[in-house]
Every structure is written in structure tokens, then in C-alpha cells.
Amino acid sequence: MRFFTLLLLALLTIGCGMRIQEQKINNVVRVFWHEYSRYSVMVKEPNSNELKMIEFARYSCPRDDSGGGIHFYQDVETSKPMYINYKVMHRVGFGSCVVQLDFHIHSENDVEGSGWNHGKFGSGRTAVIR
């Protein structure tokens, strides 16, 4: 029984079952920077007055040579909506984590500081230096 448990554990940690999924969020109207690797965005639903919040809890995958990270590109015309491309790594037995965040914005002024809370260790608001 111990052999089968070790075999199963080895199979899960070798990396089989890992896949990376690319996703895109359109119609971003605001970008909030909570702290170092934690962002959220406000998205306008098409054909609606509804605005919804999407939070990237943290840039959570360990750094490796996959070219991941957080990037900002000022490549969206003022008349066009901003968008985000991101990659999520799904690992069997370890869940999912964000590998890469690419924010496509109008200008650096589109990134706003936002609040954070670490419970008994404090809370505050990140200020964007302009």
C-alpha cells in the first residue's frame, strides 16, 4: 500500500496533467492595484449598464523561465476599450494559478491605487506615484 501511495504522489508531482490556458477580458474600464502582485479590474458588461469586478488575488505561480509575469502595455487607442490577456496554469493535485498578466491600457494614468487588508497585521491603500 505504501508503494502505491508513493507512486501516486510521484505521478502528481512530476508535472503530468499540467496545462496552460490563455484567457482574455474585454471592456475593462478601470484597473486597481492593491499591492505588489494583486490587481482587480472593473469591466462593463456589453449591452448593459452593469459593471462587475474581477480580482486577480495574487500573481501566484512561482517564477520560472516560462516568460510569465505582470506586464503593462500602452497600446490601446483612447477610443477603444482596454483589455487584459492572462494565462492560468492548471496543475493536477495543486490547483490553478495565474502565470502571466498582460494589461493593455490607454496610459499609465489608468492604473489606480486601491485598498488592502492583512487582518491584524494592518491595512492601507496603495498610492500610485505619478
N, C-alpha and C positions, 0 to 999 in steps of 0.2 A: 504494500500500500504506500509506503514511504517513497518507493521508487517512482510510482505513478504521479504522486504529488510533486516531486521534484521535476519530473518530465514535463508536467503541465506548466509549472512555474517557468521552466526554461523556455518552453514554446511561447509563452506570453511575453517574455522579456526580450526575446531575440529580435522582435520587430515585425513578425508576421502579422498581417491584419492591419497594418498602418496604411492610411491613405490621406491625401491632402485634397480638400475640396475648396475650390475658388468660388467666392460669392461677391455680389455687388449690391450696394444700397444706393438707390437713386433719390432725387428730390430732397437732398439734405439742405436745410435752411439755417442751422446753427451747429457749431462744433464746440463742445465744452471739454476743457482739460481740467480734470480733478487733481491729479498728481502725476508723478513721473510716467507711469505706463497705464494710466486709467483715463479713458475718454468716454464720452457719450455724445450722441447726436440727436438733433430734433429733425424729424422727417415729416414732410407734408404728404398726406395721402392723396393720390391723384383723384381728380373729380370730387373732392371733398374739402370741408373746412377743418377736418381732423388733423391734429398734429400728434405724432407719437414719439416717445423717447426710446432710443436703443442704446444700451450701455455695453461697453466693452470693459468688463470687470477688471481685467488686467491683461497686459501682454504676458501671457503665462507660459509659453513654451521656452525651454532652455535654449540659449543661443547655440547655434551650430553653423555650419558652412552652407546652409540652405538659402542664404540671401535674404532671410527674413528681417523683421524689424518694423519700426514705425517711420513712415515717410510722409512728407507733405509736398505737394506739387501745386504750384500756382499756374495752372494750365487751363482753367475754366473761364470762358468769357463771361463778362458781367451779366449778360442777358440770358445765360444758360444756368440751369441748376447744378449745384455741387453734387458730388457723389463720392462713394468710398468703395474701393476694391479691397477685399481681405481674403486671407487663406486660413482655413481651420484644419488642424491635424487631428484625425480620429485614430486613436490607438486602442487596440483591444486590451482590455483589462486596466487601462489608465484614463479613459475618458477622452474628452476633446479639449483642445487649447488653441488659441489664436497664434498663428505663426507669423503673420505679416499683416500690417495695416497700412494702406495707401490712401491718404486723404487728398482728394482733388478739389482744390478750393480756388476762390477768386483772388484772395490776397491774405497776407498774414493777419490782417485785422478780423478775419472770420473766426479765429480761434479765441475763445473767451475763457477766462478763468472760472473755476467753479468750486463748490464746497467738497470737503472730505471729512470723514469721521472715523477715528481709530478707537472709539469707545473710551475707556478710562485712560488711554494714552494721549488723548487730545483730539481736537477737531480744528478746522480752519477753512481757509479759502485760498486757492492758488491764484496768484496775481500774474498776469501775462505782462512781461516787460515789453514796452513798445518803443 
